[in-house]
Amino acid sequence: MSWQWGPEPQPPAPQGAAGVGRDASRALLAAVEALEPARRDALMLTANADVLVVAGRAEHLPWCEGVLYIAPRDAAPALWLPTTQRPQLPLDLLQRALERRHRPSPLLMLREPAQLMPLHRALPASDELIAQIRARWQD
C-alpha cells in the first residue's frame, strides 16, 4: 500500500514536543532542564538514541528551535503525530493496524526519519531522569 504525508488542515493544540536528531534532541533536553521546577514537574520524558519526547500541556512545553510539536488526534487517540502533518490515510484504521503490530501504545509516528516511538515509558521530568538520558547519549 502506498501513501503520503500531507499538511494537517486543522492542527490540534500540542500535547508534546519531539526533538528529532542529535542537535534537536539535545537542545530540547537543555530547554527542559532550564525550566522552573513547577513547570518542569508537569512534564513527562522519554527518549531513544536520536529522539527526545516531552509530553505535557501546551502551556508547560518549552519552546525550542527545531522541535516538532506533537499531539494525538480525536480519531486516533493512541497515535501521536506532528501537529502540522498527518498521513493521508484514515487515522483510526492506521492506529488499529499499528496496534496489531506494535504493542504497547501510544505510539509517536514520525515522518523524517520514518519511525515509530513508543510513549508508554514516559516518566516525570526529574533531575535524575535528565541525568540518565544524558548518560545514555554519551555512550
C-alpha positions in Angstrom: 0.0 0.0 0.0 1.3 3.4 -1.0 0.5 6.6 0.9 1.8 10.1 1.5 2.1 12.6 4.3 0.3 15.9 3.9 -0.4 19.0 5.9 -2.8 18.9 8.8 -5.8 21.1 7.8 -6.8 21.7 11.5 -3.7 21.5 13.7 -4.5 20.4 17.2 -3.0 22.1 20.3 0.3 20.5 21.1 0.5 17.9 23.9 4.1 17.3 23.5 7.3 18.2 21.7 9.8 15.9 19.9 13.4 16.7 19.4 14.4 14.6 16.4 18.1 14.1 15.6 21.1 14.7 17.7 21.1 18.5 17.8 17.3 19.0 18.3 17.0 16.3 21.0 19.9 17.7 23.0 18.6 21.3 22.7 15.2 20.2 23.8 16.6 18.4 26.8 18.6 21.5 27.8 15.4 23.6 27.4 13.5 21.2 29.7 16.3 21.3 32.2 16.3 25.1 32.2 12.5 25.3 33.1 11.4 26.5 36.5 10.7 23.5 38.7 6.9 23.9 38.8 6.7 23.9 35.0 9.1 21.0 34.6 7.2 18.9 37.2 4.2 19.0 34.9 6.2 17.2 32.1 7.0 13.6 31.2 10.0 12.5 29.2 11.0 9.5 27.1 14.0 9.1 24.7 15.8 6.9 22.4 19.3 7.4 20.8 18.1 10.2 18.5 14.7 11.4 19.8 13.5 13.1 23.0 9.8 13.4 23.6 8.4 15.8 26.2 4.7 15.3 27.0 2.5 17.8 28.8 0.0 20.6 28.5 0.8 23.1 25.8 1.5 25.9 28.3 4.1 23.8 30.1 6.1 22.8 27.0 9.3 24.6 26.3 9.9 26.4 23.1 13.0 25.1 21.3 14.2 25.8 17.7 13.9 22.7 15.5 11.5 20.6 17.5 8.2 19.1 16.3 5.1 19.8 18.4 3.0 16.7 18.6 -0.4 15.5 19.6 -2.9 12.7 19.2 -6.0 13.2 17.1 -9.6 12.6 18.2 -10.0 9.8 15.6 -6.8 8.0 16.8 -6.0 8.9 20.4 -3.2 6.3 20.7 -1.4 7.7 17.6 0.7 10.8 18.2 1.7 12.8 15.1 3.3 16.2 14.4 0.7 18.9 14.8 1.2 20.2 11.3 1.4 16.9 9.4 -0.6 13.7 9.0 -0.6 10.6 7.0 -3.1 10.7 4.1 -5.0 7.7 5.4 -7.9 7.3 7.8 -6.2 7.7 11.2 -8.5 5.3 13.0 -7.6 2.5 10.6 -3.9 3.3 10.7 -4.0 3.3 14.5 -5.7 -0.2 14.5 -3.2 -1.6 12.1 -0.3 -0.2 14.1 -1.7 -1.6 17.4 -1.9 -5.1 15.9 1.9 -5.0 15.1 3.3 -2.7 17.7 2.2 -3.1 21.2 2.0 -1.3 23.6 0.7 2.1 22.8 0.5 5.1 22.5 3.0 5.5 19.6 4.5 8.6 18.1 4.8 8.3 14.3 7.5 10.4 12.7 7.8 11.2 9.0 11.6 12.0 8.9 13.3 9.8 9.7 10.4 7.4 9.4 9.9 5.7 12.7 7.5 4.7 15.5 8.4 5.6 19.0 6.5 4.1 22.0 5.4 6.6 24.5 4.3 4.3 27.3 7.6 4.6 29.1 7.5 8.3 29.7 8.5 9.3 33.2 8.3 12.6 35.2 11.0 15.1 34.1 13.1 14.8 37.2 16.8 15.8 37.6 17.6 12.1 37.9 15.8 11.2 34.6 17.5 14.1 32.8 20.9 12.8 34.0 20.1 9.3 32.9 19.2 10.4 29.4 22.4 12.5 29.2 24.5 9.5 30.3 22.9 7.2 27.7 23.5 9.7 25.0 27.2 9.8 25.9 27.7 6.1 25.5 
